[in-house]
């Protein structure tokens, strides 16, 4: 992400704008293909893209993290509205979605903590 920011000269907003374009593009395709066989594939691509954006640039951009979380939640809602219609399915879906989001948030916080500790160690080594 830093290399892309340096090469393009567009600043830190590049990752946020790219993620926004990705989310909108996938939603347009999903709206067109919601009845077709590719709907679940597009949902998986959406979730993978959001997670990849968080892993690649989430540490450096609070706006990207908020956009990624919002995209994740809205995608869950869209998948729910498209696929499920009974109360039992609803409960199971939201339980699984809540657990997966909690695990994702925990995993990202652990990665951010490790990266910040690694960055502190590098900074301390340069001053010695």
Secondary structure, 3 states (H helix, E strand, C coil): CHHHHHHHCCCCHHHHHHHHHHHHHHHHHHHHCCCCCCHHHHHHHHHHHHHHHHHHHCCCCHHHHHHHHHHHHHHHHHHHHHHCCCHHHHHHHHHHHHHHHHHHHHHHHHHHHHHHHHHHHHHHHHHC
